[in-house]
């Protein structure tokens, strides 16, 4: 029974509700990206505009989502697919839904972690690759980079639960920068496995950072999570 619980899935309820979570229950795949979505090679730099500050400096909302880092065929049925959600600007994953809710409150700079090699659009190929990467302790190369990380004191880090922890591209992201003295605030979308071991893994990857209590949002409830997000931000002292 325990082995069956470790199946690779996304939290999805069908009927257009999407999730990109790979958890330890079920068989639903990570959410997929818009058709023919390009894989950008870019960096985020200071815009020069006034930004809200954390305790000592600027705030970054960084996240990983398969939407934007993989491609689907143009004839994908996003209406009936349980792994896709239709947003105002096209396909969107549940992690990005929660990212937008966090952004509505903290108004930080937004940054997506994108891999050089896109994840496949095919369900089985994606789940197989994610498991292979975890078993190999892989560090997928990233196409996007934060050029001015030293300016950020508070980093919100959003990601789907892939096999009980952060996706391997998030490992790459956390090893790319020095987070000493910074505050990392994790949040995750999942299919019943909550934060898994992801917070412990983040602590190991950024041992000199201050890791606050994370938020776990059930994938099929992401669209209705704004109150949950607001309460969490109050509990960790980000807002009054």
C-alpha positions as CSV (number, residue, x, y, z in Angstrom):
1,X,0.0,0.0,0.0
2,X,2.8,2.4,0.8
3,X,4.4,1.8,-2.5
4,X,1.2,2.6,-4.3
5,X,1.1,5.9,-2.5
6,X,4.3,6.9,-4.1
7,X,2.8,7.1,-7.6
8,X,3.6,10.2,-9.7
9,X,0.6,12.4,-10.1
10,X,-0.9,15.9,-10.3
11,X,-3.7,17.1,-8.2
12,X,-6.5,17.4,-10.7
13,X,-10.2,17.1,-10.7
14,X,-11.0,17.3,-14.4
15,X,-13.6,19.5,-15.9
16,X,-10.9,22.1,-16.8
17,X,-9.3,22.2,-13.3
18,X,-5.6,21.8,-13.6
19,X,-2.7,21.1,-11.4
20,X,1.0,20.5,-12.0
21,X,1.6,18.7,-8.8
22,X,3.5,15.4,-8.7
23,X,2.7,13.9,-5.4
24,X,2.7,10.5,-3.7
25,X,-0.9,9.6,-4.5
26,X,-2.9,9.1,-7.6
27,X,-1.9,9.1,-11.3
28,X,-2.6,12.6,-12.6
29,X,0.3,14.2,-14.5
30,X,1.9,17.6,-14.1
31,X,0.2,20.5,-15.8
32,X,1.4,21.3,-19.3
33,X,2.3,24.4,-21.1
34,X,0.6,26.5,-23.8
35,X,0.9,25.0,-27.3
36,X,4.3,25.7,-28.9
37,X,5.3,27.7,-25.8
38,X,8.9,29.1,-26.4
39,X,11.6,28.4,-23.8
40,X,13.0,31.8,-23.0
41,X,16.7,32.6,-22.3
42,X,16.5,35.7,-20.2
43,X,17.4,37.3,-17.0
44,X,15.5,39.4,-14.5
45,X,17.1,42.7,-13.6
46,X,16.1,45.7,-11.6
47,X,13.4,47.7,-13.4
48,X,14.3,50.9,-11.6
49,X,10.7,51.2,-10.4
50,X,9.9,51.6,-6.7
51,X,9.4,48.1,-5.2
52,X,7.9,47.2,-1.9
53,X,10.5,46.2,0.6
54,X,10.8,43.2,2.9
55,X,12.6,43.6,6.3
56,X,15.7,45.0,4.7
57,X,15.2,45.2,0.9
58,X,13.2,44.1,-2.1
59,X,10.9,41.1,-2.5
60,X,11.1,38.4,-5.2
61,X,8.4,36.0,-6.1
62,X,10.1,33.1,-7.9
63,X,8.3,30.0,-9.1
64,X,8.6,26.9,-11.2
65,X,5.7,25.7,-13.3
66,X,5.5,23.3,-16.3
67,X,3.4,25.9,-18.0
68,X,6.0,28.0,-19.7
69,X,8.8,25.5,-19.6
70,X,7.2,22.7,-21.8
71,X,5.2,22.6,-25.0
72,X,2.0,20.9,-26.1
73,X,0.7,20.1,-29.5
74,X,-1.6,22.8,-31.0
75,X,-4.6,20.5,-30.9
76,X,-4.5,19.9,-27.1
77,X,-7.9,19.9,-25.5
78,X,-7.4,22.2,-22.6
79,X,-11.1,22.2,-21.7
80,X,-11.4,18.6,-20.8
81,X,-7.8,17.9,-19.8
82,X,-7.5,17.5,-16.0
83,X,-3.9,18.8,-16.1
84,X,-4.7,22.2,-17.7
85,X,-6.5,25.3,-16.6
86,X,-7.7,28.1,-18.8
87,X,-6.7,31.5,-17.4
88,X,-7.4,35.0,-18.7
89,X,-4.3,34.8,-20.9
90,X,-4.4,31.1,-21.8
91,X,-3.2,28.0,-20.1
92,X,-2.0,28.3,-16.5
93,X,-0.8,25.9,-13.9
94,X,-2.0,25.9,-10.3
95,X,1.3,27.1,-9.0
96,X,1.0,30.3,-11.1
97,X,-2.6,30.7,-9.8
98,X,-1.2,30.9,-6.3
99,X,1.8,33.0,-7.4
100,X,-0.7,35.6,-8.7
101,X,-2.5,35.6,-5.3
102,X,0.7,36.2,-3.4
103,X,1.7,38.9,-5.9
104,X,-1.6,40.7,-5.3
105,X,-0.5,41.1,-1.6
106,X,3.3,41.5,-1.6
107,X,3.7,43.1,-5.1
108,X,7.3,41.9,-5.5
109,X,9.3,41.2,-8.7
110,X,8.1,38.0,-10.4
111,X,10.5,35.5,-11.8
112,X,9.8,32.1,-13.4
113,X,12.4,29.3,-13.2
114,X,12.6,27.9,-16.8
115,X,14.8,25.1,-18.0
116,X,16.9,25.2,-21.2
117,X,15.6,21.8,-22.2
118,X,11.8,22.0,-22.1
119,X,9.8,19.3,-20.4
120,X,7.8,17.1,-22.9
121,X,4.1,17.7,-23.4
122,X,3.4,14.0,-23.3
123,X,2.0,12.8,-19.9
124,X,4.0,9.6,-19.5
125,X,7.2,11.1,-20.9
126,X,7.1,14.0,-18.4
127,X,6.4,11.8,-15.4
128,X,9.2,9.4,-16.4
129,X,11.7,12.2,-16.9
130,X,10.9,13.8,-13.5
131,X,11.4,10.6,-11.7
132,X,14.7,9.9,-13.7
133,X,15.9,13.4,-12.7
134,X,15.2,12.8,-9.1
135,X,16.8,9.4,-9.0
136,X,19.9,10.8,-10.7
137,X,20.0,13.9,-8.5
138,X,20.1,15.9,-11.7
139,X,20.5,19.7,-11.9
140,X,18.6,20.8,-15.1
141,X,20.3,23.8,-16.7
142,X,18.2,27.0,-16.4
143,X,17.4,29.4,-19.2
144,X,16.4,32.2,-16.8
145,X,18.6,33.9,-14.1
146,X,18.2,36.6,-11.5
147,X,21.1,39.0,-12.2
148,X,20.5,41.1,-9.1
149,X,19.8,38.5,-6.4
150,X,21.8,40.5,-3.9
151,X,19.1,43.2,-4.0
152,X,16.4,40.8,-2.7
153,X,16.1,40.1,1.0
154,X,12.8,38.2,0.8
155,X,12.2,35.4,-1.7
156,X,8.9,33.7,-2.0
157,X,9.4,30.4,-3.7
158,X,6.5,28.6,-5.4
159,X,6.6,25.1,-6.9
160,X,4.4,22.0,-7.5
161,X,5.0,18.9,-5.4
162,X,7.0,16.5,-7.6
163,X,7.6,13.1,-6.0
164,X,7.3,14.5,-2.5
165,X,9.6,17.5,-2.8
166,X,10.7,20.4,-5.0
167,X,11.2,19.8,-8.8
168,X,14.9,19.3,-9.7
169,X,15.1,22.7,-11.6
170,X,14.4,24.3,-8.2
171,X,17.4,22.5,-6.8
172,X,19.4,24.2,-9.6
173,X,17.9,27.6,-8.8
174,X,18.7,27.3,-5.0
175,X,22.3,26.2,-5.7
176,X,22.9,29.1,-8.2
177,X,22.8,31.9,-5.6
178,X,24.0,32.8,-2.1
179,X,20.9,33.0,0.1
180,X,22.9,33.8,3.3
181,X,20.9,36.2,5.5
182,X,17.9,36.1,3.1
183,X,14.4,35.0,4.0
184,X,12.9,32.2,1.8
185,X,9.2,31.7,2.1
186,X,8.0,28.4,0.3
187,X,4.6,27.6,-1.0
188,X,3.5,24.5,-2.8
189,X,0.6,23.1,-4.8
190,X,-0.1,19.4,-4.1
191,X,-2.4,16.4,-4.4
192,X,-2.7,15.4,-0.8
193,X,1.0,15.2,0.1
194,X,1.2,18.8,1.4
195,X,4.8,20.2,1.6
196,X,6.3,16.7,1.7
197,X,10.0,17.0,2.5
198,X,10.4,20.1,0.3
199,X,11.1,22.5,3.2
200,X,13.8,20.3,4.6
201,X,15.4,20.0,1.2
202,X,15.3,23.8,0.8
203,X,17.0,24.2,4.2
204,X,19.7,21.8,3.1
205,X,20.2,23.8,-0.1
206,X,20.2,27.2,1.6
207,X,21.5,26.5,5.1
208,X,22.3,30.2,5.9
209,X,18.8,31.4,4.9
210,X,15.9,32.0,7.2
211,X,13.1,29.7,6.0
212,X,9.6,30.7,7.1
213,X,6.6,28.4,7.5
214,X,5.4,27.3,4.1
215,X,1.9,27.2,2.6
216,X,0.5,24.0,1.0
217,X,-2.5,24.5,-1.4
218,X,-4.5,21.5,-2.7
219,X,-4.2,21.7,-6.4
220,X,-8.0,21.4,-7.1
221,X,-8.7,24.3,-4.7
222,X,-6.1,26.7,-6.0
223,X,-8.6,29.1,-7.6
224,X,-10.3,29.5,-4.3
225,X,-7.2,29.9,-2.1
226,X,-6.9,33.7,-1.8
227,X,-8.3,33.7,1.7
228,X,-5.9,30.9,2.7
229,X,-3.0,32.9,1.1
230,X,-4.0,36.0,3.0
231,X,-4.2,34.2,6.3
232,X,-0.9,32.6,5.8
233,X,0.8,35.9,5.0
234,X,-0.6,37.4,8.2
235,X,0.5,34.4,10.3
236,X,4.1,34.7,9.0
237,X,4.1,38.4,9.6
238,X,4.3,39.6,6.0
239,X,1.1,41.6,6.3
240,X,-0.8,42.9,9.3
